[in-house]
């Protein structure tokens, strides 16, 4: 595969990653707001906790704010972003003390000492607030304050992705921060690096020490030799280690460990070598001396990045295209919001009929993602289109109902699900 082809593949991967983050954030924000789906008794408790935590977060920002932050009032339009950034820093620092899951945010790692100092000055009650903010952020995979304060109007998504036909890179970056979601990290693996050491708190029976000269193939050979030995095992040189993995073999498979080691080694090597994820051959140091070698190295780096993106973001399974997904998920979310936020008395079928009419008038091509021949004429005389038939409208209506069901499942489970996921779960239930 040529460098250009690899670059296009990577661009598609990043677009899908951003698309997935956007929709998971939209689903999670609706799940995180208790008024939208919880029972009355749980709703009151959830609403009270949200208001109390937001008030406490405001107080912490006011107490430890930078000079620039101190000039902002809570009514300033920039204030929510500053609150999210401050809370993310605190939660990130707290997370690094608590868990050894290998999560590294390079932006905040350079500021970690400052946030550590803030945490060291907190009272026990304030630590409890940070702990709860961390728990909720870890639950959803997004900073909880941004989820609470960013209920995006689904009609704007209809306008963006359907009426105006925008791509994912044409809209503002949402969300601002992503975080490890509870359960997403492979079980039984704790990670510590020489640069970012983390306390190891959970039991382990295998330690793997990797240095910058080790190859993944050699590490894998040693792991295969040691894996089935019930005694505590040590692979690699602890004194020369660049990154260490502490493994509970009863909770982790060998394949999962090898994938994790590969991701961590490549991830850290890219940053330590100062390589851009999309470094071109001419950007590499040896380009003038050996063009072929530099091009080969650039392709290897690019291919490695694509593999890591696919593994970490779950992009290996077959899904809708990003464009189709944006269109159909926009409609599903709009229908969900009509029932749960707008609380209209109109039936969903009538809402769908009006929505189809609007799309037929504004951008009929979008309906081809529901029925391929929707805009084609059904005869040589070109007097009527397939989409005008009763059967075609019934098909589109049925598919939009399925989009609503998909959305409802995504919100209730705060997950990014595919239609295949929903069908599979329905069969198992």
N, C-alpha and C positions, 0 to 999 in steps of 0.2 A: 504494500500500500504506500502511495506517495506521501510526502510530507503534507501537501495540500489536502489530500483525502483525510489524513489523520487529524489535521487542523479542523476540517469541517465536522468530523465525528466528535471531536472534543467540544466544539461550539454547540453541537446538538445536545451533547451530554449536559453542558452547563445550562442550556435553555431548559432542559427537562428537570434538572436539579432545582432551578429557580422556580419553575412552574409548580413542582411538587411542594416546595417550601411555601409558596404563596397559598395554594389550596389547603394544605394542612393547617396553615395559620388561620385561614378563614373558617375552617371547620372547628378548630380548637377554640377560637375566640367566641364562637357561639356556645360551645360546651362550657366554657369557663364562666359565662354569665348565667347565674342561677335562675334569674327571672324567665329565661327562655325555655327551660325544659324540666326543672326540678319540681317536685311536689310542693304545695304551699308551706308545709312545716320546714322542709329542708331549704326551701327558697329563702325564707326569712333569715335562717342561720347563715347561709352562704352570702347573702347580701350584707349582713352585719359584719362578717369577717372581712369581706372585700373592702368595705369602707374603713374599717379599723386599720387594716394593713396599709392601705393607701395613705391614710393620715399619718401612720407611724413612719412610712417611707418619706413622706414630705418633711417630717420633723428631722429625720436623719440627714436628708439632703441639706436642710437649712443649717444643721449643726456642723456639718463637715464640708460644706460647699466651697468651691474655689472662688476666687474673686470674680471671675466671669459669671459663674453660676449664681453668686450672691446678688447680682444685679437683676436677675430675673424674678418676676412675681409669678405666682401660680396661674395667673390669668394670661400670661405671655404665651403666644403660640409656640414658642420654642421650648417652653418649660417641660411638656411631656417627654420630649426627646432627651432632655437633660436628666430627667428623673429615670428614664429607662436606662440610660448609659450608666448613671451612678449605681442603680440597683444591680445592673449586670456585673459591674466591677466587684461589688460586695459579694454577690452570689458566686461569681467565678472564684474569688479568693477563698470563700467558705467551702466551695466544692473541692478545691485542690487540697484542703486540709482533711476533708472527710473521705474522699474516694480516690482510688488509684486506677482510674479507667483509661488513662492515657489522653484525655481530652486536653488539647492545647489551643488557646486562642492567642495567636501571636500579637494581635493588637493590645490585648489586655495583659499579656504576660510581662510586657515592659512596664506596666503600671501596677503590677501585682503587689510590690512592696508597699506602695502607697495605700492600697486597699487593705493589706495586712495590718498596717499601722492603725487604720480606722477600726478594724475589727478588734484589735487589741485594746482599744479605748472604750468599747461598748460595755454597757451594763448587762447583767444576766437577762433582763427583760428585753433589751434591744437585740441581744444574741438570739433570743427566742423568735423575734420578728424576722431576722435574717434567715434563720433556720426554716421558718414556715414559707418565706418567699422562695427559698431554695427548693423546698419540697414541691411547691406548686410549679415552679419553673422546670424542675426535673420531670415532673409528671407529664407536662405538655411538650417539652422540647423548645419552648419559647419563653422569653422573659415575661413573667406573669403580669407586670404592670402594663406592658404594651398590649397584651391580649385583652385586658380589661378596658383599655382606653381606645381601642381601634376596631370598632364594629363597623366595617366597611359596607356601604349601601350596595346591595347586589344589583340594583338597577344601573348603577354606574359600571358594573362589570359587563352587563348586557350591552351598554352603550360602547364600551371600549372594545370588547372582543367580537361582538357581532355587528353592531351598526357601523362602527368606525374601522373594524377589521384590523385592530392593532396587534402587534406581536408582543410577546412577554417582555422583551427588552425595551418596549416603547413606554411602559408604565413605570411609575415610581417604585423604587426598591422596597418591597414588603415581604417579610418582616425585616426590622433593622438588625436583629440578633437571633442567632440560632444556638441551641444548647443541647447537650446529650439528653435524649428522652429515656426515661426509666425503662429498662428492659431491652434497650437497643444495643447496649454493649455486650459482647459475648460473655456469658457467665463463666466464672472460675478463673478469670485472667486479671491480674493486677499489674500495672505498668509503672515503671519509674525510669527516668532518663538522667544522664549525668548533668545535663543542663537544667532540668526541671525535676528535682528529686521529690518524691512523694512517699509519705509514710505508708508502710504495708501493714494493714490491720487484719486481713482475713487469712484463714488457714491456707497453706499451700504445700504441695509435695514435689514440685518440680520448679527449679529456677533456671532460666535461660538467659545467659549473658552474651550480648552481641556487640562486637566492636566494628569500627568502620572498615576493617579489612575483610570481615566475614562475608561470605556469599550465602544467599538464601538456600542454595542447593546443599551446601556443606552443613548448614544449621539443620536442615530438614533430615539429612542422613543421620546426624547425631540424635535427633529427636526420635526417629524411628527405632534406633537401637535402645533408647532409654525408656520409651513410652510404657511398655508393659511390665517393667521392673517395679514391684510394689514399694521398694525402698525409696526414701527421698533421693531425688536425682538432681545433679547439677551439670548443665551443659554450657561450655564456654568459660572464659577467663574473667572472673569477677573484677580483678584489678585493672583490666584493660577495657571493661565494658563501657559502651556508649549508651546502651539502653538495656533494661532488665525486665524480664517477664516472670512473674510469680504465679504459678499455675496450680489449680486444684483439678487434677485429672478426672476426678469423679464428676465434675460439673462441666467439663470442656472436652470437645473432640480434638483429635490431632489436626484435622483439616482446618477447624476454626482457629486453632492456635497458629498454624502456618500462615493462614490468610492475614491474621492480625499482625504477626511479625513482619510480613511483607509490606503491609500498609504503613506501619510505623517506621520501618527503615527507609522506605522511599519518601515518606512525608518529611522526615527530619533531614535526610540527605539533600532534598531540594532546597530547604531553607538554609542549611549549613553551607552549601555550595554557592548560595546566592543565585540560584537558578530561578528564572521565571517559569511558571507552569507552561507558558507558550513561547519559550525561548526559540528563536529562529537559528538556523545554522550559523549565520553571520554574526550572531550575538555571542557565540561561544569563543573562548580564548584562542583555540587552535585553528580557527577558520582559515587564516591566511596561509599557514604552514601546510595544512592537510585538509582541503575542502571536503573530500569524501568522508574522512573520519569524523569531521565536525557534523556533517549532514547525518551520518549514521547515529551519532550520539544524540543529536536533536530529535531524531525519529524515535530513538529508544526512550528518551525522557517523555516525549509526547504520548507514546503508546502506554508507558507505565502510568501516566496521569489518567488516561482514559480507563485503564483497568481499575485503578483505585476508585475513580468516580463511580464506576458501575457497581463495584463491590459495596462501597460505603453508602451509596444512595439507593441501592436496591433497583438498579436500572437494567437488570438482566432479564426480567420477565417481560413478556409481550404486553404492550399497553396501547391505548389510543395514541395517535400522534398528538403533539402538544397543541396544535391548532384545534383539532377536533375536541380534545379534552377541555380546553378553555371555553369553547362554545357550549358544549353540553353541560359542563359543570356550572357555568354561569346561569343557564336556564334552570338546572336543578336547584341551585341555591336561591334563585329568585322565587321559585315556587315554594320552597321551604320557608323563606322569609314572609311570604304572603300569609301563610298559615300561622306562623309562630311569632312574628314581630308586628306585622301590619294587622294581623288577626281579622282579616276581611271575612265577611259573611258569604261571599261569592264561592261557588264550588270551584274545585281545582280544574275541572274540565272546562268550565267557562273561562277561567283565567288562561288556560292553555290555548283555547280557540282564539281569544283576543291576541295573545302573544304571537301565534302563528300568522294572523292577519297583519300584525305590525311588522314582523320580519319579512313577510312576502312583499310588503310595500317598501320597506327601507333597504333590505339586503337579502333578497331571496336565495342567493348562492349559499347562505349559511344553512338553509334547510336541506341541502344536499348531503349534509353530515348525518341526516336522519333517513333520507331516501335518495339514493344516488341519482335517480331519473326525475327528481321532483320538478325541475325546470325545463325538461325536454318535452317537445310536442309529441302527442300520441298518434298523430296522423300526418301524411304529407301536406294536407291542407293547412296545417299549423293554426287550427282554430282553438285548440284546447291543449293544456299541458297535463302531464301525468299528475302533478301536484294538485290539480283542481278536482280530481275525482274523490268520491266519498271514501273509497278504500285507501287512497294515499293519505288523506287527512286522518283516518283512523290509525294508520300505521305510525304517523308522526306523533299523534296524541299518545299512543301506547308507549312509544319510545321516550317521550318527555315524562310520562308517569314513571318510567323506569329510572330516569335521571333524578326525579324527586326521591325515589326509594334509595338510590345510591347515596344521595346527599344526606338523607336521614340516618343511614347507617354510618356514614363518615362522621357526622356530628355526634351521634350517641356514643361512638367508640373513640372519638377524637383521633381518627386514623385517616391516612390517605389510602382509600380502597379503590379497586377496579371493579367493573361489572362482574368479572370472573370471580373475584373475591366474594362478592355478595352471593352469587349463585352457589359457590362452594360451601359457604357457611349455611346457606338455606338447606342444602342437601344433608349437611351433618346434623342439623338441629331436629 
